Amino acid sequence: MSLDNLVGRTLETIDSDASAIKRLLVSAERNIADAHVMEISSENRFDAA
């Protein structure tokens, strides 16, 4: 199975560059850190992860 069949339906292609990849990594790191916050519900920690 490939994601290529979803391009144009529910996915779009984007040109990646170092800046875009860096933003995605920073966002992922922030979400992982948020998932460790014990003051929020388990469901929200799961969503953040």
C-alpha positions as CSV (number, residue, x, y, z in Angstrom):
1,M,0.0,0.0,0.0
2,S,1.2,3.5,-0.8
3,L,0.1,7.0,0.1
4,D,0.4,8.0,-3.5
5,N,-3.2,7.0,-4.2
6,L,-4.4,9.6,-1.7
7,V,-2.5,12.6,-3.1
8,G,-5.1,15.0,-4.5
9,R,-7.9,13.5,-2.4
10,T,-7.0,13.7,1.2
11,L,-3.3,14.4,1.1
12,E,-1.2,17.1,-0.7
13,T,2.4,17.0,-1.6
14,I,4.8,19.7,-0.4
15,D,8.4,20.4,-1.2
16,S,10.4,19.9,1.9
17,D,13.4,21.9,2.8
18,A,15.7,22.1,5.9
19,S,13.5,24.8,7.5
20,A,10.3,22.8,7.1
21,I,11.9,19.6,8.5
22,K,13.3,21.6,11.5
23,R,9.8,23.0,12.3
24,L,8.3,19.5,12.2
25,L,11.0,18.2,14.5
26,V,10.6,21.1,17.0
27,S,6.8,20.5,16.9
28,A,7.3,16.8,17.6
29,E,9.7,17.4,20.5
30,R,7.2,19.9,22.0
31,N,4.3,17.4,21.7
32,I,6.4,14.7,23.4
33,A,7.3,17.1,26.2
34,D,3.6,18.0,26.6
35,A,2.6,14.4,26.7
36,H,4.7,14.1,29.9
37,V,2.7,16.8,31.8
38,M,0.8,14.8,34.4
39,E,-1.6,17.6,35.3
40,I,-3.7,16.9,32.2
41,S,-5.8,13.9,31.5
42,S,-4.4,10.6,30.1
43,E,-6.4,11.1,26.9
44,N,-4.9,14.6,26.3
45,R,-1.4,13.3,27.0
46,F,-2.0,10.5,24.5
47,D,-3.3,13.1,21.9
48,A,-0.2,15.2,22.5
49,A,2.1,12.3,22.0
